[in-house]
Amino acid sequence: MRQTLWLRGGADFAGQLMGELNELVLKHYPVVVGSGIPFFKAPCVPKVLTLTGSRVFNTGATITTYTKQNRT
């Protein structure tokens, strides 16, 4: 039985859990002033994830979904 656990957090949290994630959904909002914050602060290896979906809104915001690659 597959169970889903939805967690919400920032760059530190996502980076710390990268090895445990099966799916990662990133919400990106455009920054008008300043440099913003990085997506990941903790050491992580997001290359084990594959882009599986993306959506761009009229406001410039995006939602990008990555899923863990099957190791066969």
C-alpha positions in Angstrom: 0.0 0.0 0.0 1.4 3.4 -1.0 1.1 6.2 1.5 1.5 9.8 0.9 3.1 12.3 3.3 2.9 16.0 2.3 5.6 18.2 3.8 6.0 21.9 3.4 9.2 23.8 4.1 12.0 25.9 2.8 15.4 25.4 1.2 17.0 23.8 4.3 14.2 21.4 4.9 14.0 20.2 1.2 17.8 19.8 1.0 18.0 17.7 4.2 15.2 15.4 3.0 16.4 15.1 -0.7 17.5 11.4 -0.3 14.1 10.5 1.1 11.8 12.2 -1.4 9.9 10.3 -4.1 8.5 13.5 -5.5 9.5 17.2 -5.2 7.2 20.0 -6.2 8.8 23.5 -6.4 6.8 26.7 -6.5 8.7 29.6 -7.8 7.5 33.2 -7.6 9.3 35.9 -9.6 11.3 38.4 -7.5 11.0 42.0 -8.4 13.6 43.4 -5.9 16.6 41.6 -4.4 18.1 38.2 -5.1 15.5 35.9 -3.3 16.5 32.8 -1.5 18.0 29.6 -2.9 15.9 26.5 -3.5 18.5 24.3 -1.6 20.9 25.3 1.2 21.8 21.9 2.6 24.0 19.5 0.6 21.8 17.6 -1.9 21.9 15.7 -5.1 18.8 16.6 -7.1 20.1 14.7 -10.2 18.3 11.6 -9.0 15.0 13.3 -9.8 13.4 13.6 -13.3 11.3 16.5 -14.5 7.7 15.1 -14.8 5.6 18.3 -15.0 5.7 22.0 -15.1 3.1 24.8 -15.3 3.6 28.6 -15.9 1.0 31.0 -14.7 0.2 34.5 -16.1 1.9 36.1 -13.1 5.2 34.4 -14.0 4.9 32.0 -11.1 5.8 28.4 -11.9 5.1 25.0 -10.4 7.6 22.3 -11.4 7.3 18.6 -10.4 10.3 16.2 -10.2 10.0 12.5 -9.5 12.6 10.0 -8.3 14.1 7.9 -11.1 13.6 4.2 -11.0 16.9 2.4 -10.5 16.7 -0.7 -12.7 
